Amino acid sequence: MWKALIVVPGFTTGSREPIKMLQNAGFEVLESDYGLAGLNNNEPEFCRIVKGVDVLIVTAMDRVTRRVIENADKLKMVAIRSAGFEGTDLKAATDHGVLVTHNPGANRQPVADMTMGLMLSVSKRIGLMDRGMRSGGFNEVRVTAKDIYQRRLGIIGLGNIGKAVAQRAKGFDMKVIYHDIVAYPDFADAYGIEKVSLDQLLCRSDIITLHVPLDDSTRAMIGASQIQRMKKGVILINTCRGGVVDEKAVYSALVSGHLYGYGTDVHETEPPAFLDLLRHDHVTSTPHVAGASQEGLNTMAATTVRKVIQFIKDKIVPENVLNPDVLTRLRT
């Protein structure tokens, strides 16, 4: 019997069906919920519990380090529930014959919904007025806000989530432009959107939303110099990764009035350390839950489990392998 260890908090929040799928396929399922911080502050404990495990199911943020992988004496697969994968050492996994998969697009609908929700909250100052109302205010907390209707939306990263945001934006009759290292001509033609350079997007957009993975090419890609190239009064939305923006640069731009507002679900460190940013009146923030709808969590869990069964039981290489070089040296 194979052993599958799940360290994802709330992996089966909506349904136990993914666990039953694994059990019916011949897996012993071990569930260890270490909370939102995971095992990131306790590498020795992580090293202890992975011994004898065939499959490890984690989130993008779980630090599956070289040391953890070296201690996982039977590990054959790391299945990352989400699209991100920055927590797993892919080189170490490949060195030890461990396949790593992720699920790009599995949570695209709830994240796109959250993106639009943050856009509306920031543009309409909903968070600011809500806080004022809770404190007993009324006339004194009324503000003149902005519309997003027919505004120009700049999407940085037109992957699965970026596309879902573009589709929703058309419902607001927004003019959509995008920047990506990949061109999507068919999608662009179907939805009437334009591919532009990053500099053009920064200069032309009324609202900018970020949908890129966090890697060396995107880390702090929105800093002081990029913000200065944006229009005065622009709205910035981030539902990808906190490290994609320089939070102190964002805060300075809010204080100066160059940025109209910032909506974010993600933070440079989690839990957040730079609280001045989150306390600013023109910021709406959430605790990295954009993909955590019941429907989204169910989809990610089921997709993850299907890949595990496909690879371990059926001996078929699943989709979305992050380290294809491992295929010539898989651990048996």
C-alpha positions in Angstrom: 0.0 0.0 0.0 1.3 3.4 -0.9 1.3 6.2 1.6 0.1 9.8 0.8 0.8 12.5 3.3 -1.3 15.7 3.1 -0.1 18.8 4.9 -2.5 21.2 3.3 -4.8 22.9 5.9 -8.4 22.4 4.9 -7.6 20.1 1.9 -11.0 18.6 2.2 -13.0 21.6 3.4 -15.8 21.1 0.9 -15.8 17.3 0.6 -14.1 14.2 1.8 -14.4 12.7 -1.7 -10.7 13.2 -2.7 -9.6 11.2 0.4 -12.0 8.4 -0.6 -10.6 8.5 -4.1 -7.1 7.9 -2.8 -8.2 5.2 -0.4 -10.2 3.4 -3.1 -7.1 3.5 -5.3 -5.0 1.7 -2.6 -3.4 4.6 -0.7 -3.1 4.9 3.0 -3.8 8.6 3.6 -2.1 10.5 6.4 -3.4 14.0 7.2 -1.3 16.4 9.2 -2.8 19.9 9.5 -0.2 22.2 10.9 -2.2 25.3 10.2 -1.7 28.2 7.8 2.0 28.5 8.7 2.4 24.9 7.7 5.7 23.3 8.6 7.8 26.3 7.4 9.1 27.1 10.9 9.8 23.5 11.8 12.0 21.8 9.2 13.0 19.0 11.6 9.4 18.0 12.1 8.8 18.1 8.3 11.8 15.8 7.9 10.5 13.4 10.5 7.0 13.0 9.0 8.0 12.5 5.4 9.9 9.3 6.2 8.3 6.3 4.5 5.9 8.5 2.4 5.4 7.8 -1.3 3.4 11.0 -2.1 3.5 14.4 -0.4 0.6 16.8 -1.1 1.5 20.5 -0.2 0.6 24.1 -1.0 2.8 26.5 -3.0 4.0 28.1 0.2 5.1 24.9 2.0 8.9 24.8 2.0 9.8 21.4 0.6 13.5 21.9 0.9 16.4 19.8 -0.2 16.8 18.6 3.4 13.1 17.6 3.5 13.5 15.7 0.3 16.7 14.0 1.4 14.8 12.7 4.5 11.9 11.4 2.4 13.5 8.0 1.7 10.6 6.6 -0.4 9.2 9.8 -1.9 8.2 9.5 -5.5 5.9 12.6 -6.0 5.3 16.0 -4.6 1.8 17.1 -5.7 1.3 20.9 -5.2 -2.4 21.7 -4.8 -2.2 25.2 -6.3 -0.6 26.9 -9.3 2.3 28.4 -7.5 5.4 26.3 -6.7 8.0 28.6 -5.2 8.2 26.6 -1.9 9.5 23.4 -3.5 13.1 22.8 -4.4 12.7 21.5 -7.9 16.5 20.8 -8.4 16.6 18.7 -5.2 13.4 16.8 -6.3 15.0 16.1 -9.7 18.3 15.0 -8.1 16.3 12.4 -6.0 14.0 11.2 -8.7 10.9 12.9 -7.4 8.2 14.1 -9.8 6.7 17.5 -8.9 3.3 18.6 -10.3 1.1 21.7 -9.8 -2.4 22.8 -10.9 -2.3 26.0 -13.0 -5.7 27.3 -13.6 -7.5 25.1 -11.1 -8.6 28.1 -8.9 -8.8 30.6 -11.7 -12.5 31.4 -11.3 -12.5 32.2 -7.5 -9.2 34.2 -8.0 -10.7 36.2 -10.9 -13.8 36.9 -8.8 -11.6 38.2 -5.9 -9.7 40.3 -8.4 -12.9 42.0 -9.5 -14.1 42.3 -5.9 -10.9 44.1 -4.9 -11.1 46.3 -7.9 -14.6 47.4 -6.9 -13.8 47.8 -3.3 -10.8 50.0 -3.9 -12.4 52.1 -6.7 -15.5 52.7 -4.6 -13.7 53.1 -1.3 -16.0 50.4 0.1 -13.5 49.3 2.8 -12.9 52.9 4.0 -16.7 53.7 4.2 -17.5 50.4 5.9 -15.0 51.0 8.6 -16.4 54.5 9.1 -20.0 53.2 9.3 -18.9 50.5 11.9 -17.6 53.4 14.0 -20.9 55.2 13.9 -20.2 57.5 11.0 -22.4 58.4 8.1 -22.3 61.8 6.4 -18.6 62.3 7.4 -17.5 59.0 5.8 -19.2 59.6 2.4 -16.7 59.9 -0.4 -16.7 60.6 -4.1 -15.2 57.5 -5.6 -14.3 56.2 -9.1 -16.0 53.9 -11.6 -14.4 51.0 -13.2 -17.0 51.0 -16.1 -15.3 51.7 -19.4 -11.9 52.2 -17.8 -8.7 50.8 -19.3 -7.6 47.7 -17.5 -4.0 46.5 -17.8 -3.4 42.8 -17.1 0.1 41.7 -16.4 0.1 38.0 -17.0 -2.6 36.6 -19.3 -2.5 33.0 -18.1 -5.6 31.1 -16.9 -6.5 33.7 -14.2 -5.6 36.7 -16.4 -7.9 35.4 -19.1 -10.7 34.9 -16.6 -10.3 38.5 -15.4 -10.4 39.8 -18.9 -13.6 38.0 -19.6 -15.2 39.5 -16.5 -13.9 43.0 -17.3 -15.7 42.9 -20.6 -18.9 42.8 -18.5 -17.9 46.3 -17.3 -17.2 47.4 -20.9 -13.6 47.9 -19.9 -10.9 48.4 -22.5 -8.4 45.6 -21.8 -4.7 45.6 -22.6 -2.2 43.0 -21.5 1.5 42.2 -21.1 2.9 38.7 -21.1 6.0 36.9 -22.3 3.6 34.7 -24.3 1.2 36.0 -27.0 -2.4 34.8 -27.0 -3.7 36.0 -30.4 -6.8 33.8 -30.6 -8.0 34.9 -27.1 -7.1 38.5 -27.8 -9.1 38.5 -31.1 -12.1 36.9 -29.5 -12.3 39.4 -26.7 -10.9 42.5 -28.4 -7.9 43.0 -26.2 -4.4 44.3 -27.2 -0.9 43.0 -26.3 1.4 45.8 -25.3 4.9 46.2 -23.8 5.1 46.5 -20.0 6.0 50.2 -20.3 3.0 50.9 -22.5 0.7 49.1 -20.1 2.1 51.0 -17.1 1.6 54.3 -18.9 -1.8 53.7 -20.4 -3.8 51.8 -17.7 -6.3 53.2 -15.3 -6.3 49.9 -13.3 -3.5 47.4 -13.3 -3.9 43.8 -12.1 -1.1 41.3 -11.5 -1.3 37.6 -12.5 2.3 36.3 -12.7 4.2 33.5 -10.9 6.9 34.6 -8.4 10.3 33.9 -9.7 13.6 35.7 -10.3 12.1 37.5 -13.4 9.0 38.8 -11.5 10.3 39.5 -8.0 9.7 43.2 -7.2 8.7 43.8 -10.8 6.5 46.6 -9.6 8.7 49.0 -7.7 9.2 52.7 -7.4 10.3 53.3 -11.0 7.4 51.3 -12.4 4.9 53.1 -10.2 6.3 56.5 -11.3 5.5 55.5 -15.0 1.9 54.8 -14.1 -0.8 57.5 -14.5 -1.5 59.5 -11.4 -4.6 58.0 -9.7 -4.1 54.5 -11.0 -5.5 51.5 -9.0 -3.2 48.5 -8.4 -4.5 45.0 -7.7 -2.4 42.0 -6.7 -3.8 38.5 -6.3 -0.8 36.6 -7.4 2.2 36.8 -5.0 3.2 39.5 -2.6 6.8 39.4 -3.7 5.9 40.7 -7.1 5.5 44.2 -5.7 7.8 46.4 -3.5 5.3 47.1 -0.7 7.2 50.1 0.6 7.1 51.7 -2.9 3.4 51.1 -3.0 2.9 52.7 0.4 5.0 55.7 -0.6 2.9 56.1 -3.7 -0.3 55.9 -1.7 0.9 58.5 0.8 1.9 60.9 -2.1 -1.4 60.3 -3.8 0.1 59.0 -7.0 -1.7 55.7 -6.4 -5.5 56.0 -5.9 -5.6 52.7 -4.1 -4.2 49.2 -3.7 -6.1 45.9 -3.4 -4.2 42.9 -2.4 -4.8 39.3 -1.3 -1.1 38.5 -1.0 1.8 39.9 1.0 5.6 39.9 0.9 5.7 38.0 4.1 2.7 36.0 5.4 1.5 36.8 8.0 2.2 40.4 6.8 5.0 42.4 8.5 4.6 45.8 6.9 1.3 46.8 8.6 1.5 50.5 7.7 0.5 49.5 4.2 -2.5 47.5 5.3 -3.6 50.3 7.6 -3.7 52.9 4.9 -7.3 54.1 4.2 -7.0 53.4 0.5 -6.0 49.8 0.9 -8.3 46.8 0.8 -6.5 43.6 1.9 -7.4 39.9 2.5 -5.4 37.1 4.0 -4.4 35.1 0.9 -7.7 33.5 0.4 -8.6 34.4 -3.2 -8.7 30.8 -4.4 -10.3 29.5 -1.2 -13.9 29.3 -2.3 -15.6 26.0 -1.6 -15.8 25.3 -5.3 -12.2 26.3 -5.9 -10.9 24.2 -3.1 -12.8 21.1 -4.3 -11.5 21.5 -7.8 -7.9 21.8 -6.6 -8.2 18.8 -4.3 -9.8 16.6 -6.9 -7.3 17.6 -9.6 -4.4 16.9 -7.3 -5.7 13.5 -6.3 -6.3 12.5 -9.9 -2.7 13.3 -10.8 -1.4 11.2 -7.8 -3.5 8.2 -8.8 -2.5 8.6 -12.5 1.2 8.7 -11.7 1.6 6.3 -8.8 -1.0 3.6 -9.6 -1.5 3.9 -13.3 2.2 4.7 -14.1 1.1 7.5 -16.4 2.9 10.8 -16.4 0.3 13.5 -15.5 -0.1 17.0 -16.9 1.7 20.0 -15.4 5.0 18.4 -14.5 7.4 21.1 -13.2 10.6 19.1 -13.5 10.4 17.1 -16.7 14.1 16.3 -16.5 13.3 13.8 -13.8 11.4 11.6 -16.2 14.7 9.8 -17.1 15.6 9.1 -13.5 12.4 8.5 -11.5 12.6 6.8 -8.2 11.0 3.4 -8.2 
